[in-house]
């Protein structure tokens, strides 16, 4: 009975994540292209600022969010986050009809959405060890992450198809189809809310450091900010976590801006294509990502997680370097671009699955929320810095060179990490 309940809970979590993340990729396919469509002056810089606003909450609130996740029931935090994000996105058509939809209003909505995501993501990752036994963590994380890749495949293909269908149906202008994608994303959060609501799990209070995943804050306990700093000291005091977080921050500074802002600039300016082509470009990366995740689910448990992580970081950067060929005016093959980005996606799970499983194995439950919040801070928070830098450079540097610079920096960070962080390199 307990095994059946565990499988049921994991399936519900997977289903909710699949639906809501399908919506997330509708959002990703639409939001920056919407900025580039609406704005006529310095559009690349404005797109970079919007992408920065989307990721800035992970820098501002990441530590505090982790403290709240360790203080309150994780499932309840996920429910509040889903409801708030769904309601926010349903305001987009109203703002558009009132004539207020511009890069700034889009940026504010993106900022608020991410503010609630800072709570949801560490709560989800900290809840998984309550759903499965420790020896099944790699497979469970690989399974949950397949929801992301399948959602990316469906969401990006769906985004391209819906934009094309709306135009074929006579929808006027380029803005209305993109607004429709954002509304559909909002609806998916309510489906995720229902799936999380149905999960049944015993969230007993976590021990250690006075933290609890139970009801409310106990009287006389440290403030959330003090607990957040305590979590930071704990992570920094661990040679494995310190190396993991530093490497993740550096790698994502190089990689994440080109992955989002750079991809938009590459499809629109270098290839001269439209929003649906961007969606299919992202879908190709998702296909590679899915294949890599399936491989990790099958073989990852047998391999040392530290070496897998470091190799994944090197290849995460190295697979961007072939995009330099598009700096040649005669190279404009969309098919080649799809193949290269699929190859890039193949190596992402070596980082994401290995990193999540490693943290769940070595970090006590009392600190899991704060450590995963720190990971989100380094992944998505440094994407804010990367996106702004990419947007600014995109005014003077073409997209192929942006990918080349990012690839060299990412690969070098992985090589240096393997030399410097021995504790991480030797993790089983």
Secondary structure, DSSP 8 states (H G I E B T S, - for coil): -HHHHHHHHHHHHHHHHHHHHHHHHHHHHHHHHHHHHH--SSHHHHHHHHHHHHHHHHHHSHHHHHHHHHHS-HHHHHHHHHHHHHHHHTTHHHHHHTT--SHHHHHHHHHHHHHHHHHHHHHHHHHHHHHS-GGGHHHHHHHHHHHHHHHHHHHHHHHHHHHHHHHHTT--SSHHHHHHHHHHHHHHHHHHHHHHHH---------STT--SSSS--TT---HHHHHHHHHHHHHH-HHHHHHHHHHHHHHHHHHHIIIIIHHHIIIIIS---HHHHHHHHHHHHHHHHHHHHHHHHHGGGS-HHHHHHHHHHHHHHTTGGGGGGGSTT---HHHHHHHHHHHHHTHHHHHHHHHHHHHHHS-HHHHHHHHHHHHIIIIIHHHHHHHHHHHHTTTS-HHHHHHHHHHHHHHHHHHHHHH-HHHHT--
